[in-house]
Amino acid sequence: MTSPGTRADAEAEDLDVEEALALVKENPSPAHRGPAHPGRGGHGAPAPHHPADFHHRATPWPEARATAERAARAAARAARRTPVAVPLDAALGLTLAAPLAALTDLPSFDTSAMDGWALAGPGPWEVRDEGVLAGHAEPAPLTDGEAVRIATGARIPADTTAVLRTEHGRTDERGRLHPIREVGHGQDIRPRGQECRSGDQLLPVGTLVTPAVLGLAAAAGYDTLTAVPRPRVDVLVLGDELLTEGLPHDGLIRDALGPMLPPWLRALGAEVRAVRRIGDDAKALHRAVTASDADLIVTTGGTAAGPVDHVHPTLRRIGAELLVDGVEVRPGHPMLLARLKDDQHLVGLPGNPLAAVSGLLTLAEPLLRTLAARPAPEPYTLPLRDAVHGHPYDTRLVPVVLRDEGAVPLHYNGPAMLRGVAAADALAVVPPGGARSGQEAELLDLPWAAGGIGVCFT
């Protein structure tokens, strides 16, 4: 016996993830609002710098985000991942890869919209002894002048002309039912098919599965949904100085990224398969990267050029293609994006916590969103309530809280600080040179602060 949802799943077998992704409305990356610095080129390509400039390879922030989206689209085409049938209780946050078509009429029979009495003909009415409850077999038909107690959601007896709400009726001393206000024909009856007919398309391909979508799917007869699979992510935490418990001591510090990244990545739609602590071990890093078959590998730290920064040498050793090697953004400029295989990428995050958050929003978010075929968020702006100092040449991402149609910049926004972003609703995109009080700033919502699906971390 096939379960509800099987038919639609079977009909979508030939639809791959790239085709589903193509049906999602794609918004371009928000445009950089600040003027390009003279000599640094336009937004479409990295600009020339003096050889001594550490940022000679850095990519402008908007272009870095666009590059991550393009890389994900190419990876989706290369992987040709097929949609998956996912039980309803595991589908939250996924993207539909097949239209949601009703498998039944809704409602599937005439039902009572209220507690009260089912009536036949004009009153007063003789009331049957037995009542009609939801979930029971079809009741006996009514005859003119007859009424029966009925519960919300119960099947309407044949020949019912209206439902009289409990608060709108009274019985006399002989037990006959009288209305205390006029009764209209068909009143408080939900007719079969009022919401939809079997076969009606309820939601298109590309719809994000929210709690309401799950409820609609269940009501329409589904046990599973055909969805784009979650991108698989492995997290590699680098650094010998990191503690996993207790207080910092003797030059050692607590690892903030190990606890923070997995739920953040899940909120971006990923399936986090493993979190491995590598330390500052080049051989262990090489083994971990080459052994992973994840769609995305995320590393923390080691993206600069210090004596124990092993990410770049590892990427060179395996012949990876660097798509983004540094971004004109503060914090987080040493972040990188590399293509390891046609369908596999690595995002290297800086080791400082807020810089790592910047890397997540700049490179990991557009890549994972595109792989998961999630719709791009609509860009929006709000005026800044206070002036924000800017970097002379680079974009700044600054934690803000949203208050009274404005964005209030938060303190404690240094690269190593999480105090500001832990209280934030969003990050404001501050152009080179800074922003004055009252100036409109583009905002990047944090996944749990947007009131959307990101509140689900499992």
DOGUTI-738755 format. One record per residue: residue in one letter; z, x, y of N, C-alpha, C, O in turn. Coordinates in steps of 0.1 Angstrom, whole numbers, plus 2048, in hexadecimal, padded with zeros to 3 digits. Layout:
AZXYZXYZXYZXY
...
% end
This chain:
M8008097F480080080080080980C80981280E
T7F78078167F680F82180080A82C8027FE82D
S80681383380F81083D80880C84A7FC81184C
P80E80485380780286080480F86780D818867
G7F981086D7F581C8747EB82486C7E482D871
T7EB82285E7E282A8567D382885A7CC83285A
R7CF81C85D7C18198607BD82186C7B282886C
A7C58218777C18288837C18378817B883E886
D7CB83C8797CB84A8757BE84E86E7B8858871
A7BA8468657AE84985D7A2849866799852864
E7A184086F79583F87879484B88178984E887
A7A085288379F85E88D79E86B8867A087588C
E79B86B87979B87887179188287779488E876
D78687D87C77C88688177E88B88F776893895
L78888689678B8898A47948968A479F89689E
D78F8A18AA7988AD8AB79F8AD8B879D8A58C1
V7A88B78B97B18B88C47A98BB8D17AC8B68DC
E79E8C38D07968C68DC7908B98E278F8B88EE
E78B8B18D97858A48DD79089B8E478D8958EE
A79C89B8DE7A78938E47AA8998F27AD8928FB
L7AB8A68F27AE8AD8FF7A48A990A7A78A7915
A7978A990678D8A691078E898916789896921
L79488F90F7968829147A288091D7A3875923
V7AA88A91E7B68899277B188D9357A9897937
K7B588593E7B188894C7B78969507C3897950
E7AF89F9547B48AC9587B38AE9677A98AC96D
N7BF8B196D7BF8B497B7BE8C397D7C58CB975
P7B78C89867B78D69897C48DB98D7CC8D4992
S7C78E898B7D38EE9907D48EC99F7CB8ED9A6
P7E18E99A37E28E69B27DE8F29BA7E08FE9B6
A7D78F09C57D28FA9CD7DD9019D47E78FB9D8
H7DC90F9D67E59169DE7E59129EC7DA9129F2
R7F090F9F27F090AA007F1915A0A7EC913A16
G7F5921A067F692CA107E9933A127E1933A09
P7E7939A1E7DB940A207DB94DA187E5953A16
A7CF951A137CE95EA0C7D1969A157CD969A21
H7D8973A107DB97FA197CE987A1B7C7989A11
P7CC98CA277C0994A297BF9A0A1F7C99A7A1E
G7B39A1A197B29ADA107B59AAA027B49B29F9
R7BB99E9FF7C099B9F27B69919EA7B998D9DF
G7AB98E9F17A19869EA7A49779EA7AF9739EF
G79B96F9E579D9609E57A595D9D87AB9659D1
H7A69509D67AF94B9CB7A794B9BE7AE94A9B3
G79A94E9BE79394E9B179495A9A979195A99D
A7989669AF7989729A87A297B9AE7A597A9BA
P7A89859A67B198E9AC7AA9979B779E99A9B6
A7B299A9C17AC9A19CD7AE9B09CB7B79B49C4
P7A69B89D27A89C79D17B59CB9D87B99C59E2
H7BB9D69D37C79DB9D97C69EA9D97BD9F09D3
H7CF9F19E07CF9FF9E07D4A039D27DB9FC9CC
P7CFA0F9CD7D3A139C07E2A149BD7E7A129B2
A7E9A179C87F8A189C67FFA0B9C680BA0A9C2
D7F8A009C97FE9F39C98019EE9BA7F89ED9B2
F80E9EC9B78119E79AA80A9DB9A68089D899A
H8069D39AF8009C69AC7F19C69AC7EA9BC9AE
H7EB9D29A97DC9D39AA7D59CA9A07C99C79A2
R7DC9C69967D69BD98C7DB9AF98D7D69A6985
A7E49AC9967EA99F9967E099499A7D79969A2
T7E29889947DA97D9967E097399F7EC97199E
P7D996D9A97DF9639B17E59589A97E095499E
W7F09529AE7F89489A67EF93C9A27F0939996
P7E89369AB7E092A9A67D692E99B7D4927991
E7D093A99D7C693E9937CC9429867C694097B
A7D99479867E094A9797E293D9717E093D965
R7E69329787E89259717DB92096C7DA91B961
A7D09219747C391C96F7BE9249637B891F95A
T7C19319637BD93A9587C493694B7BE935940
A7D193294C7D892D9407D292093B7D291F92F
E7CE9179447C890B93F7BB90E9387B890892D
R7B391793E7A691A9387A892092A7A191D921
A7B29299297B493091C7B89269127B4927906
A7C091C9167C591290C7B99099077B89068FC
R7B09069107A48FE90D79C9069037969008F9
A79A91390579291B8FC79991C8EF79291C8E4
A7A691D8EF7AD91E8E27AD9118DA7AB9128CE
A7AD9068E17AC8F98DA79F8F88D479E8F28C8
R7948FC8DA7878FC8D47869058C87809018BE
A78C9118C978B91A8BE7939168B278F9188A7
A79F9108B57A890C8AA7A39008A27A58FF896
R79C8F78A97988EA8A47A38E389C7A18DF891
R7AF8E38A27BA8DD89B7B88CE89A7B38C88A3
T7BB8C988E7B98BA88C7C58B38907D08B888F
P7C38A78957CF89E8987D789C88C7D389D881
V7E489888E7ED8968847F38888857F488288F
A7F68828797FD87687880C87887981287F870
V81387388382187788682986A88582686088C
P83486A87E83D85E87E84285B88C843864894
L84484E88F84884A89C8548528A18558568AD
D85E85589886A85B89D86886A8A08718718A5
A85C86F89E85987D8A184E87F8AB84A88A8AE
A8498748B083D8748B98408758C88368768CF
L84C8748CC84F8748DA84A8818E184D88C8DC
G8438808EC83E88B8F38308908EE82B8998F5
L82B88B8E381E88F8DF8138878E781687E8EF
T80788A8E57FB8848EB7F387D8E17EF8838D6
L7EF8708E37E78698DA7DA86F8D87D38728E2
A7D68718CC7C88778C87BF86C8C37B486E8C0
A7C485F8C27BC8548BF7C18488C77CD8478CA
P7B883F8CA7BD8338D27C782B8CA7C782B8BE
L7D08268D27DA81D8CB7D580F8CC7D48088D6
A7D080A8C07CA7FC8BF7D47F38B87DA7F88AE
A7D67E78BD7DF7DE8B67DB7DB8A87D07D88A5
L7E57DC89F7E37D98917E67CA88E7E57C6882
T7EB7C38987EE7B58967EE7AE8A47ED7B58AE
D7EE7A18A47F079A8B07FE79C8B580779D8AD
L80079C8C280D79D8C880F7928D18087918DB
P8197898CF8207878C38177838B880D77D8BA
S81C7858AB8137818A081577389C80E76E893
F81D76B8A381F75D8A18257578AD82B75F8B5
D82374A8AF82A7448BB8397458BA83F7428B0
T83F74A8C584E74D8C48547468D084E7438DA
S8617448CF86973F8DA86D74B8E38717558DF
A86B7498F086E7538FA87D7528FF88275A906
M8847478FA8927458FF89A73F8F38957398EA
D8A77408F48B07388EC8B072A8F28B17288FE
G8B07208E98B07128EE8AC7098E38B170A8D7
W8A36FF8E689E6F58DC88F6F58DC8896F68E7
A8896F58D187B6F28D08796E28D08806DB8C9
L8706DE8D886E6CF8DB8606CB8D68576D28D6
A8606BE8D28536B78D08526AA8D785B6A28D5
G8486A98E084769D8E885169B8F38596A48F5
P8516908F985B68D90486968A8FF86A6868F3
G87368C90788168A90388567C90787D67490C
P89267890489B6818FD8976848EE88F67D8E9
W89E68E8E889A6928DB8A56918D18B16948D4
E8A268E8C58AC68F8BA8AC69E8B58A16A48B3
V8B86A38B48B96B18B08BB6B38A18C56AD89C
R8B36BB89B8B56BE88D8C36C588B8C86CC894
D8C86C487F8D46CB87C8D26DA87B8DA6E2880
E8C86DE8748C66ED8728BF6F387E8B76EC885
G8C17008808BA70788B8AF7108868AE712879
V8A871688F89D72088C8A172D8918A372F89D
L8A27378898A674588D89B74E88B89174C884
A89C75989389276489289276B88489D76C87F
G88676E87F88677587288676C86688577185B
H88675F86888675585D87775085B86F752863
A87574A84F86874484C86473985686D73485E
E85873685585272B85F85A71E85D85B719851
P85F71986786770C86685E700864852701866
A8646F586085D6E985F8586E486C85E6E6876
P84C6DD86C8476D88798516CD87F8596C7878
L84F6CC88C8576C189484E6B58958426B5894
T8566AA89684F69D8998526998A785C69D8AD
D84A6908AD84D68C8BB85B6868BC86067F8B3
G86268B8C78706868C987A68F8C288668B8C1
E87669A8BC87F6A28B48816AF8BB8776B48C1
A88D6B58B988F6C38BF8976CA8B489D6C58AB
V8976D88B589E6E08AC8A36ED8B489C6F28BC
R8AF6F08B18B56FD8B78AC7088B38A87098A8
I8A97128BD8A171D8BA8A67298C18AB7288CD
A8A57358BB8A97418C189D7498C78927478C2
T8A07528D089575A8D688F7628CB8957688C3
G8817628CB87A76A8C18777628B48707688AC
A87D7568B387A74F8A686C7488A78677468B1
R86774589B85A73F89A85B73089F86572989C
I85172D8A685171F8AC84C7158A184271889A
P85370A89E84F7008948416FB89983F6F98A5
A8396F788F82D6F089282F6E489A8396DD898
D8266E08A48266D48AC8316D58B78346CB8BD
T8376E18B98406E38C58386E28D282D6E88D2
T83D6DB8DB8366DA8E883C6E38F38366E68FD
A8496E78F18506EF8FB85D6F48F58626EE8EB
V8636FD8FC8717028F98796FF905876702910
L8856F890388E6F590D89A6FF90C8A0700902
R89C7079178A77119178B470A9158B66FF919
T8BD7129108CB70C90D8D170791A8D86FC919
E8D070E9258D670A9318CF6FF9388D46F9942
H8C46FA9338BC6EF9398BD6E29318B66D9934
G8C66E29278C76D691F8D56D191D8DF6DA91E
R8D86C491A8E56BF9178E36B490C8D96AE90B
T8EE6B29058ED6A88FA8F769D8FE90169F904
D8F36908FB8FB6858FE9056828F39056898E9
E90C6778F49166738EA9106708DD9176708D2
R90366D8DC8FD66A8D08F66768CA8EF6758C0
G8F76828D18F168E8CC8E36908D08DD6998CB
R8DE6878D88D06898DD8CF6938E88D86948F0
L8C469B8E88C26A58F28BB6A08FE8B06998FD
H8C06A390A8BA69F9178B76AC91F8BF6B5920
P8AC6AD9268A96B89308B06B593D8B26AA941
I8B56C09438BB6BF9518B16C395B8B46C3967
R8A56C895789A6CA96088D6C895988C6C794D
E8826C79618756C495B8716CE9518736DA952
V86B6C99468666D293B8576D293C8506C793B
G8516DE93D8426DF93D83C6E292F8436E8927
H8306DE92D82A6E09208286EF91E8236F6926
G82C6F491282B70290E83670B914835717913
Q84070491B84A70C92285271591885671090D
D85472291C85C72C91485772E90685F7308FD
I84A72C9048447308F783B73C8F983373C902
R83D7468F18347518F182974F8E782C7508DB
P81D74C8EB8137498E180E7558DA80F7608DF
R80A7538CD80475E8C57F97658CD7F075F8D3
G7F97738CD7EF77B8D47F077B8E37E777F8EA
Q7FC7778E97FD7778F77FC7858FD7F6787907
E80178F8F680179D8FB7F47A48F77EE7AB8FF
C7F07A28EA7E37A88E67DF7A18D97E779A8D2
R7D27A38D57CD79F8C97CB7AB8C07C97B68C5
S7CB7A98B37C97B48A97BB7BA8AD7B17B48AF
G7BC7C88AD7B07CF8B17AE7D38BF7A67DC8C3
D7B67CC8C87B67D08D67BA7DE8D87C47E38D2
Q7B37E68E17B87F48E47C47F28EE7C27ED8F9
L7CF7F88EA7DB7F78F37DC8038FC7E0802907
L7D980F8F67DB81C8FE7CF8258FA7CB8258EE
P7CA82D9037BF8368FF7C38438FA7CF8478FB
V7BA84B8F57BC8598F17C18608FE7BC85D909
G7CA8698FC7CF8719077DC86B90D7E2872916
T7E18609087ED85A90D7F98629087FA8658FC
L80286691180F86C90D81886290781A85790B
V81E8668FB82685D8F483485E8FA83C8678F9
T83885390184585190784D8478FE8478428F4
P85A84590186183B8FA85B82D8FA85B8268F0
A85582990584E81C90684281C8FC83F8128F6
V83B8278FC82F8278F38348268E482D81F8DC
L83F82C8E184482B8D384881C8D08458178C5
G84E8168DA8518088D88457FF8D68457F68CD
L83B8018DE82E7FA8DD8287FC8D08237F38C9
A8278098CC82180C8BF8288058B38228008AA
A8358058B483D7FE8A983A7EF8A98377E989F
A83A7E98B58377DB8B68297D88B18277CD8AB
A8207E18B38127DE8AF80F7E28A18047E089C
G8197E68998187E888B8177F68868147F887A
Y81980088E81780E88A82481488482F811889
D82281C87A82D82487582B83387983583B87A
T81E83787B81B84488081184388B80B83988D
L81084E89380784F89E7FE85C89B803866897
T7F185A89E7E886689E7E986D8AB7E58688B5
A7ED87A8AA7F18818B67EC88F8B67E98958AB
V7EB8968C17E88A48C27F48AC8BE7FF8A98C2
P7F38B58B47FF8BC8B08058C58BB7FE8C98C4
R8128C78BA8198CF8C48148DE8C28128E38B7
P8128E58CD80F8F38CC81B8FA8C78278F88CA
R8189048BD82390B8B78269178BF81D91F8C3
V83391A8C18379258CA84292D8C284B9288BC
D84093A8C384B9448BE85094B8CB84894F8D3
V85D94C8CC8639538D78699608D28719618C9
L86696B8D986B9788D687397D8E286E97F8ED
V88097F8E08899838EB88B9928EA8909978E0
L8879998F48889A88F58949AD8FD8989A6906
G8989B88FA8A39BF9018AF9C28F98B59BA8F3
D8B39CF8F98BF9D48F28CB9D08F98D69D18F3
E8CA9CC9068D69CA90E8DC9BC90D8E59B9914
L8D69B49048D99A59048E49A28FA8E39A68EE
L8EE99A8FE8F89958F58F59868F38F097F8FB
T8F99828E78F79748E390496C8E49049608E2
E9109728E791C96B8E89269748F09249808F2
G93096E8F593B9758FC93797990A92D97590F
L94098091193E98491F93699191F93799A916
P92F99392A9289A092C9329AC92C93D9AA931
H92E9B79279379C392792F9CF9249249CF91E
D9339DA92A92E9E892791F9E89299179EE921
G91A9E293490C9E29379039D892F8F79D7931
L90A9D09279039C69209049B992790E9B692E
I8FA9B09268FA9A392D8F79989238F199B919
R8FB98C9278F798191E8E997D91F8E297E92A
D8E397A9148D59759138D59679188DA95E912
A8CE9649248CD9579298C09509248BF944923
L8B69599218A995391D8A894E90F8A194490D
G8AF9549068B094F8F88B49408F78AE9388F0
P8BF93C8FE8C392E8FE8BA9259078B9919904
M8B492B9118AD92391B89E92091689A914918
L89792991188992890E88691D90487D915906
P88C91D8F88889138EE8889058F387E8FE8F1
P8939008F98928F28FD8898F09098838E590A
W8878FA91187D8F991C86F8F89178678EF91B
L86C90090D85F8FF90685C8F28FF8518EC8FF
R8678ED8F98668E08F28638D58FD85B8CC8FA
A8698D69088678CC9138598CD9188548C391E
L8528D99168448DA91A83B8D690F82F8D7910
G8408D19048388CB8F98368D48ED82E8D18E4
A83D8E08ED83B8E98E28448E78D684F8E08D7
E8408EC8CA8498ED8BF84D8FB8BE8459048BA
V85A8FE8C185F90B8C086390E8B286D9088AD
R85C9178AC85E91A89D86892589B870924891
A86992F8A487293A8A18769408AE86E9418B8
V8839458AF88894D8BA88D9598B48979598AD
R8869658B788A9718B188E97B8BB88897C8C6
R8999838B889E98D8C189999A8BD89C99F8B2
I8919A18C588A9AD8C18919B98C78909C48C1
G8989B88D289D9C48D88929CC8DF8879C68E2
D8959D88E288A9E18E78849EA8DC8869F68DD
D87E9E48D38789EA8C78699E78C78659DC8C3
A8619F28CA8539F08CB84D9EC8BD8449E38BC
K8529F28B284D9EF8A58509E18A18489DA89B
A85C9DD8A48609CF8A08589C58A88559BA8A3
L8569C88B584E9BF8BD83F9BE8B783A9B38B7
H83A9C98B482C9C98AE82C9C18A18239B989F
R8369C38988369BB88C8389AC88F8319A4888
A8409A989884399A89B8369948A183398989D
V82F99B8AA8239958B08189948A68129898A5
T81699E89E80A99D89580D99488980498F882
A81A99188681D98987A81D97A87E81D971876
S81D97788B81E96989081196288F807968892
D81195588A80594D88B807941894800937893
A81194389D8139388A78079378B17FF9418B3
D80692C8B77FB92A8C17FF9328CE7F69378D5
L80C9348D181093B8DC81D9438D882693E8D2
I81D9508DC8289598DB82E95B8E982695E8F2
V83B9598EB84195B8F884B9668F68549668EE
T8499718FF85297C8FF85A97C90C856976916
T86698290B86F98291787299191A876998912
G86E9959268719A392A8669AC92585D9A891D
G8679B992A85E9C39258509C29298479C8923
T84D9BB9358409B993983C9C39448319C3949
A8459CB9498439D595383E9E294D8389E2942
A8419ED95383C9FA94E847A0494C845A1094E
G8539FF94985EA0894785EA0F939855A0C931
P868A18936868A1F92986AA1791D866A1A912
V870A0B91F872A0291386A9F591586E9EB90F
D8609F491E8589E991F84C9EA9168429F0919
H84D9E390A8449E59008399DA8FF8319DB8F6
V8399D090882F9C69068219CA9088189C8900
H81F9D19148119D691680C9E090B8019DE906
P8149EA90780F9F38FC80C9EB8F08029EE8E9
T8149E18EC8119D98E08049D18E17FD9D18D8
L8029CB8ED7F69C48EF7E99CD8EE7DF9C98E8
R7EA9D98F47DF9E38F37DD9E78E47D29E88E0
R7E89E98DD7E79ED8CF7E09E38C67D89E78BD
I7E29D68C97DB9CC8C07CE9C78C67C89BE8C0
G7CA9CD8D17BD9C98D77BD9BC8DE7B29B58DE
A7C89B88E37C99AB8EA7C19AB8F77C09B68FD
E7BD9A08FC7B699E9097C09999137C598E912
L7C29A191D7CB99D9287C39949317BA998938
L7C79879327C197D93B7C897D9487C197B953
V7D597F9487DD9809557E798B9537EF98B94A
D7E699595C7EF9A095B7F69A29697F29AA971
G80099A96A80799997780298E9807F698B980
V80B98798780797C98F80D97D99D81998299E
E8069799A780B97A9B481596F9B78129669BF
V8209709B182B9669B383896D9B283A9779AB
R8429689B985096D9B98599619B78589579BD
P8639629AE86496D9A485A96C999853962998
G85997699185197598584497D98583C97B97B
H84198598F83498B98F830994983824995981
P83999A97B8349A296F83099996382D99F959
M83098C96582C98395981D98795581698C95D
L81A98394880D98594480897B939811974934
L7FB9799387F597192E7EB9799267E297E92D
A7EC9799197E29819117DC9789067E496F900
R7D097A9037C99738F77CA97D8EC7C49878EC
L7D19798E17D39818D57C797E8CB7C19888C6
K7C49728CA7B996D8C27B29628C97B795D8D4
D7A795D8C47A19528CB7AA9468CD7A993E8D7
D7B39448C37BC9388C47CA93C8C57D39348C1
Q7CD9488CA7DB94C8CB7DD9548D87D595D8DB
H7E89518DF7EB9578EC7F995C8EC8029588E4
L7FC9658F580996A8F880C96990780496D90F
V81796390A81C96391882896C91983296A912
G82797792183298092383A97C92F83497D93B
L84697892D84F97493985798093D85B988935
P85A98194A86398C94F87198994987497E945
G87999394988799294389198B94C89A985947
N88F98C95989898596289697696188B971960
P8A296F9608A196095C898958965890950960
L89A95897389295097B88495497B87A94C97D
A88196197A87496697986D96196C86195E96C
A87595F96187095A95586C94B957862946951
V87494495E87193696186493596985C92C966
S86293E97285693E97A84A94097083F93A972
G84C94996684194C95D83E93F95483393D950
L84993895084792C94983F92295083591C94A
L84292095D83A91696582C91A96882491296A
T82B92796A81E92D96E81492E96280892A964
L81893395780F93694C81292D94080892893A
A81E92C93B82192492F81E91593181990F928
E82291093C82190193E8138FD93D80F8F4936
P8099029457FC8FE9447F59009377ED8F9932
L7F990C9307F390F9237F89059197F08FF911
L80590291880A8F990E8068EB9118038E3908
R8068E791E8028D99217F38D791D7F08CC918
T7EB8E091F7DD8DF91B7DB8DF90C7D38D6907
L7E28E79057E18E78F67E68DA8F07E18D58E7
A7F08D48F77F68C88F27EE8BC8F77F28B08F4
A7E48BE8FF7DB8B39057E48AA90D7E089E90E
R7EE8AF9147F68A791D7EE8A692A7E88AF92E
P7EF89A9317E989993E7F08A29487FC8A4948
A7E88A89517ED8B195B7F58A89657F189D969
P8018AD96A8098A69738018A59817FA8AE985
E8038999877FD8989948048A199E8108A09A0
P7FD8A99A58038B29AF8098A99BB80389F9BF
Y8148AE9C081A8A69CC8218B09D58258BB9D0
T8238AC9E182A8B49EB8368AC9F18358A09F1
L83F8B39F684A8AE9FE84D8B8A0A84B8C4A08
P8528B3A158568BCA1F8638C4A1C86C8BEA16
L8638D0A1F86F8D9A1D8798D5A288768D4A33
R8868D4A238918D0A2D8958DDA3589B8DCA3F
D8938E9A2F8978F5A3688B8FFA358838FEA2C
A88B909A3E881913A3D88391CA3188F91EA2D
V879921A2B87A92AA20872937A23866937A26
H879942A2187394FA23868951A1886A94DA0D
G85D957A1C85395AA12851969A10855971A17
H84A96CA05845979A0283997CA0B831972A0E
P837988A1082B98BA1981E987A12815982A19
Y81C989A0580F9879FF80F97D9F38059779F0
D81B97B9ED81B9739E18219659E38299639EC
T81E95C9DA82494F9D98329509D58369599CD
R83B9489DA8499479D584C93A9CF8479309D4
L85393A9C485892D9BE86792D9C086F9359BB
V86B9229C78799219CC87F9149C68799099C8
P88B9159C08919089BB8958FF9C789A9049D1
V8938F29C58968E89CF89D8DC9C889A8DA9BC
V8A48D59D08A88C79CC8A18BD9D589E8C09E0
L89E8B19D08978A79D78A189E9DD8A98979D6
R8A089C9EA8AA8939F28A288C9FD89C893A05
D8A387F9FC89E877A0888F87BA0C88D87EA17
E88687BA0287887EA0487688CA0A86C88FA11
G87F895A0687D8A3A0A8838AC9FF88A8A89F6
A87F8B9A008848C39F688D8CD9FD8898D3A07
V8998CE9F88A38D79FE8A38E49F68A78E49EA
P8A08EF9FC8A08FC9F48AE9009F08B88FD9F8
L8B09069E58BD90A9E08BF9199E18B59209E0
H8CB91D9E38CE92B9E38CF9309D48CC9289CB
Y8D293C9D38D39439C58C69419BE8C593C9B3
N8BB9469C58AE9469C08A89539BD89B9559BD
G8B095D9BB8AB96B9B88A696B9AA8A99629A2
P89E9759A68979769998A197598D89D970983
A8AD97A98F8B697B9848C096F9838C996E97B
M8BE96598D8C895A98E8C394D9888B794A98A
L8CB9469828C893997D8D192E9848CE922981
R8DA93298C8E39289938DB91E99B8DE91299B
G8D19239A28C99199AA8C09109A28C19049A4
V8B99159988B090D9908B89049878B38F9983
A8C49079838CC8FE97B8D08F29828D28E797C
A8D08F298F8D38E69978C78DF99D8C88D59A4
A8BB8E599A8AF8E19A18A88D599B8AA8D298F
D8A08CE9A28978C399E8898C999C8818C3994
A8858D39A38788D89A38788E69A98828EB9AE
L86C8ED9A986A8F99B085F8F79BA8558F19B8
A8628FB9C68598FA9D18509069D18549119CF
V8439049D483990E9D58389129E383290B9EB
V83D91E9E683D9239F483292D9F68329379EF
P82992B9FF81D934A01822941A0782D943A0C
P81994BA0681C958A0C81F956A1B81994FA22
G82A95EA1F82E95DA2D839953A2F83F953A3A
G83C94AA25847940A26843933A2B837930A2D
A84D92AA2D84A91CA31855918A3B86191CA3A
R851911A4585B90DA4F861900A4B85D8F9A42
S86C8FCA518738EFA4F8698E4A528638E4A5D
G8688DAA4985F8CFA4B8518D1A4684A8C7A45
Q84E8DDA428418E0A3C8408DAA2E8498DBA26
E8348D4A2B8328CEA1E8308D9A148298E3A17
A8378D8A098368E29FE8328DB9F18388D09EE
E82A8E19E98278DD9DC8338DE9D383A8E89D4
L8368D59CA8418D59C283D8D59B38348CE9AF
L8448DD9AB8438DE99D84F8D799785A8DD997
D84E8CC9918598C598B85E8CD97F8568D3977
L86B8CE97D8718D39718708C79668728BC96A
P86E8CB95A86A8C09508758B694E8718AA94B
W8818B994F88C8AF94E88F8A895B89789E95A
A88A8AD96688D8A697388389D977884896981
A87789C97086C89497486D88697086487E974
G87788296887987596486F87195986C866956
G86987C95385E87994986387D93B86E87D938
I85988193385B883925863890923868892918
G86389892C86A8A592A8798A492887F8AF924
V87F89992988D89892689089991789B89B913
C88589990F88789A9018858A98FD87A8AE8FF
F88F8AF8F888F8BD8F488E8C08E688E8CB8E1
T88D8B58DD88D8B88CF87F8B68C987E8B88BD
% end
